Amino acid sequence: MTELLAPAGNMEKLKAAILYGADAVYLAGNRFGMRAAANNFTLDELAEAVAFVHARGKKLYITLNTLPREYEYEDLRAFLCEIRKIGHGGIDAAIVADVGVMALIKEVYPELEIHISTQAGVVSSAACRMWYSLGAKRVVLARELSLKEIVEIRKNIPDDLEIEAFVHGSMCVSFSGRCVLSNNLVGRDANRGMCAQPCR
């Protein structure tokens, strides 16, 4: 089954995406997501967003796809504990790029479905199968793959492992967002969600 997934940088954009046909939205809280330029969501706004989306039979995914440093894990643990309390059926999945984040989710919020972010740079069925073996439900493939490559990957992974591909938006040069061009030119780190997108 195909799912149309759209980004939601704030509540207005979330409502527009859902009302105009998206099957699901992805968004970030105030930390740990790669969408640093978006308004993003407070805990209260996350609860409101989940209620709005689920009332319409849609899904909501939260991005936890930065690569946290050692000092950030205590705050990440606290954040996961807070979002686990959200009612209305809760968040449907977390989009992650880091195995440490994945492990912490399994410890703190084990019922949360895990999707592997394009930031993980998955370009093969072997990598898909590895993430699947660790408990991933979906893999968002690297943005530089061709349609032919995506078809080949689909043929060589378990039927119940979902794959996702970008059809519009940032098409990063280098390795699916792991690019140092912006950081070198203007001091804005793409790997921290602040890319100036000079490749455009």
C-alpha positions as CSV (number, residue, x, y, z in Angstrom):
1,M,0.0,0.0,0.0
2,T,1.3,3.5,-0.9
3,E,1.3,6.2,1.8
4,L,1.6,9.9,0.9
5,L,3.7,11.4,3.7
6,A,4.2,15.2,4.1
7,P,6.4,17.4,6.3
8,A,4.6,19.5,8.9
9,G,6.8,22.4,10.2
10,N,4.0,23.9,12.3
11,M,0.3,23.3,13.1
12,E,-1.0,25.3,10.1
13,K,1.1,23.2,7.7
14,L,0.1,20.0,9.5
15,K,-3.6,20.8,9.1
16,A,-3.1,21.7,5.4
17,A,-1.3,18.5,4.7
18,I,-3.9,16.3,6.3
19,L,-6.9,18.2,4.9
20,Y,-5.5,18.2,1.4
21,G,-4.9,14.4,1.3
22,A,-1.7,13.3,3.1
23,D,-2.0,9.9,4.7
24,A,0.6,10.9,7.3
25,V,2.8,13.7,8.5
26,Y,6.2,13.9,10.0
27,L,7.4,16.6,12.3
28,A,9.9,17.5,15.0
29,G,9.8,18.5,18.6
30,N,11.9,21.3,19.8
31,R,15.0,19.1,19.8
32,F,16.6,16.1,18.1
33,G,15.0,16.6,14.6
34,M,16.7,17.7,11.4
35,R,14.2,20.4,10.6
36,A,15.9,23.2,12.6
37,A,14.5,25.9,10.4
38,A,10.9,24.9,11.0
39,N,8.8,26.2,13.9
40,N,8.5,22.7,15.3
41,F,6.3,21.5,18.1
42,T,6.2,21.9,21.9
43,L,4.9,19.0,23.9
44,D,1.5,20.6,24.1
45,E,1.4,21.2,20.4
46,L,2.5,17.5,19.8
47,A,-0.5,16.3,21.8
48,E,-2.8,18.6,19.8
49,A,-1.3,17.4,16.6
50,V,-1.7,13.8,17.5
51,A,-5.3,14.4,18.4
52,F,-6.0,16.2,15.1
53,V,-4.3,13.6,12.9
54,H,-5.8,10.6,14.6
55,A,-9.3,12.0,14.6
56,R,-9.0,11.9,10.8
57,G,-7.7,8.4,10.6
58,K,-4.2,9.5,9.7
59,K,-0.7,9.0,11.2
60,L,1.9,11.1,12.8
61,Y,5.7,10.4,12.9
62,I,8.2,12.3,14.9
63,T,11.8,12.9,13.7
64,L,14.5,12.0,16.1
65,N,17.1,11.9,13.3
66,T,20.0,14.0,14.5
67,L,23.1,12.3,15.6
68,P,23.2,13.1,19.3
69,R,26.4,13.7,21.1
70,E,27.2,12.0,24.4
71,Y,26.0,15.0,26.5
72,E,22.6,15.0,24.8
73,Y,21.4,11.5,25.7
74,E,20.1,12.4,29.2
75,D,17.8,15.1,27.6
76,L,16.8,12.7,24.8
77,R,15.8,10.1,27.5
78,A,13.7,12.8,29.2
79,F,12.1,13.8,25.9
80,L,11.2,10.2,25.1
81,C,9.6,9.8,28.5
82,E,7.5,13.0,27.9
83,I,6.3,12.1,24.4
84,R,5.4,8.6,25.6
85,K,2.7,10.3,27.8
86,I,0.9,11.8,24.8
87,G,-2.6,10.5,24.6
88,H,-5.0,10.1,21.6
89,G,-3.3,6.9,20.5
90,G,0.2,8.4,20.8
91,I,2.8,9.0,18.1
92,D,2.8,6.4,15.4
93,A,6.5,6.1,14.8
94,A,9.9,7.7,15.3
95,I,12.2,8.4,12.4
96,V,15.8,7.8,13.5
97,A,19.3,7.8,11.9
98,D,21.4,6.6,14.8
99,V,21.7,3.1,16.4
100,G,22.1,4.7,19.8
101,V,18.8,6.6,19.5
102,M,17.2,3.4,18.3
103,A,18.5,1.5,21.3
104,L,17.3,4.2,23.7
105,I,13.8,4.2,22.2
106,K,13.6,0.4,22.6
107,E,14.5,0.9,26.3
108,V,12.3,3.9,27.1
109,Y,9.4,3.7,24.6
110,P,9.5,0.1,23.4
111,E,6.0,0.2,21.8
112,L,7.0,3.1,19.4
113,E,7.5,1.9,15.8
114,I,10.9,2.8,14.4
115,H,11.5,4.1,10.8
116,I,15.1,4.5,9.6
117,S,15.8,8.1,8.3
118,T,17.3,8.9,5.0
119,Q,20.1,10.4,7.1
120,A,21.2,6.8,7.7
121,G,22.2,6.6,4.0
122,V,20.7,3.2,3.2
123,V,21.5,2.3,-0.4
124,S,21.2,-1.5,-0.4
125,S,19.0,-4.4,0.5
126,A,21.8,-5.7,2.9
127,A,21.5,-2.5,4.9
128,C,17.7,-2.7,4.9
129,R,17.8,-6.2,6.2
130,M,20.3,-5.2,8.9
131,W,18.0,-2.4,10.2
132,Y,15.0,-4.8,9.9
133,S,16.9,-7.4,12.1
134,L,17.3,-4.6,14.7
135,G,13.5,-4.0,14.7
136,A,12.9,-1.3,12.1
137,K,9.5,-1.3,10.5
138,R,10.4,1.0,7.6
139,V,13.5,2.3,5.9
140,V,13.6,5.7,4.2
141,L,16.1,5.1,1.4
142,A,18.9,7.4,0.5
143,R,17.8,10.2,-1.7
144,E,20.4,9.6,-4.4
145,L,19.0,6.2,-5.4
146,S,17.5,5.7,-8.9
147,L,14.0,4.1,-9.4
148,K,15.7,1.0,-10.8
149,E,17.8,0.7,-7.6
150,I,14.8,1.1,-5.4
151,V,13.0,-1.7,-7.4
152,E,15.9,-4.0,-6.9
153,I,16.0,-3.3,-3.2
154,R,12.3,-4.0,-2.8
155,K,12.8,-7.4,-4.5
156,N,15.5,-8.4,-1.9
157,I,14.0,-7.4,1.4
158,P,11.3,-9.0,3.6
159,D,7.7,-8.3,2.4
160,D,6.8,-6.7,5.8
161,L,9.7,-4.2,5.7
162,E,8.3,-1.0,4.3
163,I,10.4,1.3,2.2
164,E,10.0,5.0,1.7
165,A,11.5,7.3,-0.9
166,F,11.6,11.1,-1.3
167,V,9.7,12.4,-4.4
168,H,10.1,16.1,-3.7
169,G,12.3,18.3,-1.5
170,S,16.0,18.4,-0.6
171,M,18.1,16.2,-2.8
172,C,21.4,16.5,-0.9
173,V,24.7,16.2,-2.6
174,S,27.2,13.8,-1.0
175,F,25.7,11.2,1.3
176,S,22.0,11.8,2.0
177,G,22.5,14.9,4.1
178,R,25.9,14.0,5.6
179,C,27.4,16.8,3.7
180,V,30.0,19.4,5.0
181,L,29.6,22.0,2.2
182,S,27.2,24.3,4.1
183,N,29.4,24.0,7.3
184,N,32.5,24.9,5.4
185,L,31.0,27.8,3.5
186,V,28.8,29.5,6.1
187,G,29.3,27.6,9.4
188,R,25.8,26.0,9.3
189,D,26.1,22.2,9.9
190,A,23.8,20.1,7.7
191,N,24.2,17.2,10.1
192,R,22.6,19.4,12.8
193,G,19.6,20.4,10.7
194,M,20.9,23.9,9.8
195,C,21.9,23.4,6.1
196,A,22.1,26.6,4.1
197,Q,21.6,24.3,1.0
198,P,24.3,25.9,-1.2
199,C,23.9,22.8,-3.5
200,R,20.7,24.3,-4.7
